[in-house]
Amino acid sequence: MSKQKVLFVCIHNSARSQMAEELLRKLAGDRFEVESAGIEPGQLNPVVVEVLKEIGIDISGKKTQAVMDLLKQGRLYNYVITVCDETSAERCPVFPGIARRLHWGFTDPSKFQGTWDEKLLQTRVVRAQIEAKIKEFLNCQKDQG
């Protein structure tokens, strides 16, 4: 059985899409090929790097990538999931093929204010929300399978 292909997209590929990619890989990497990209790729958010490291995931060496580059390469996906706000999600290109497009809106960790520890706390909340949504997605997959 071939793995389903999932692409997570947000604005900069620096936080939410990276967390979603890594959490899906951790929870069901045996069933899914997963990657992430940004509409306007930026730099990895160091707070996100830290909160993923807390749960045993090291993305410190990863680079962000552009969603348009993946489209130009002709990549095909079963699911393209936007994890940014609704307005930004509308800027995501349409991929050819059988991609089912889903939108899961999460707060952008780059917008968090306060001390390092306060940003960590807020980013942990987003990480937990993303993980819960991925678990819900996986349960729906089981029901369909």
N, C-alpha and C positions, 0 to 999 in steps of 0.2 A: 504494500500500500504506500503510495507516495505521500509525502508531507504536504499539507496545505501551506500556501505562501501568504504571509501577512506583512504588510508595510504600515508602520505607524508614522504619522506626519504631524509636525507642529511647525511653528515659525522658524526657529533657529536650530532645531535638532540638538539643543543644548541641555534640555531638562526632561520635559514630560514624555516626549517620544523615546528618549533614551531609557527612561525608567520603564516605560511600557514594553519596549523591546526586550530588555533584560529580564523583566519579571515574567513575561510569557515564555522566554527561553528557559528560565529556571523552572517554571511550573509545568511546561509541556513541550520542551524542546525536542522530545522524541516524536511529537505529532505535527510540529510546525517548523517551517523555515521562516525566520523572522528577521526583519531589519527595520531601520528607521531612517528618516531623512527630514530635511527642513525646506521650507519655501525660500527662506533667506538664511542659509546655514551660518552659524556663528561659532563661538567657542563653548566648550563644555562648561557648565555651571559647576564651580568647585563645591558648592553645597550639595548638589545632586551626587557628585562623585563621592562625597563623604557619606551621605545617607544610604547609598547603595553598598558602599564598603562595609557599613554596619551589619548588613545582612549577607556578607560574603561574596559580593559582586564587585569586581574591580574593572572600572571603565576608564581609569586614568590615562591609558594609552590610546584610547579611541579617538577617531577624528569624526567631525560632523560631515554630513554629505547633503548634496542638493537633490531634491525630489526631481527636478527637471533632468538631471544627469541620468537618473534611473529610467525615466520615461524615454529619453533619447537612446538609451541602451536597449530598449525594447523589452524591458522586464515585465513580466506578467505576474499578477497576484490574485489570490482568491479573495482576499480582503484588503482594502485600503481604509485604515482607521485614523481619522483626524482626532487629535487630543488637545487642540487649542480652542480658542473661543470660536463661536459660530461664524462671525464675520471673516476671520482669518481662514477658517476651514473652506470657505467658498472660493478662496484663491488656489486651492489645491487642484492640480491638473487632473483631468479624467484619464485613467489608464485604459487602454484597449483590452479586449478579452473579457474574461468572466468575473472581473473584480466586483465584489459587493462593497459598497461604500458605507461606512458607519461613522458616526460622530459621537465621541465621548469628550465632553468639555471638562477641563480641569484648570484650576487656578495656576497661573504662571509663576513659578518660583523666582524668576528674575525680578518680579515686581515686589517681593517681600522686603519689608523695611525692618530695621532694628539691628541688634547685635548678631554676631555669628551664631550664638546659641539660640537666639529667637528665630533666626532664619532656618536653622536646623530643625527646630520644633515644627515650624510651619511646613517645611518640605517633607518631613516625616508623615504629616497628615496627608499630603498629596500622594506620597508613595503608597500609603495604606488605601487611599481611595482608588488609585490605579490598580493595585493588587486585587481589591474587592471586585472591580469591574472585570478584570481578566478572569477571575474565578467564575463570575456570572457567565461570561462569554464561553468558558470551557464547559460549564454545566449545560448550556444551550447546545453546544456542539455534541455532547453525549446524547442529549435528547433527540437530536436530528440523526445521529449515527445509528 
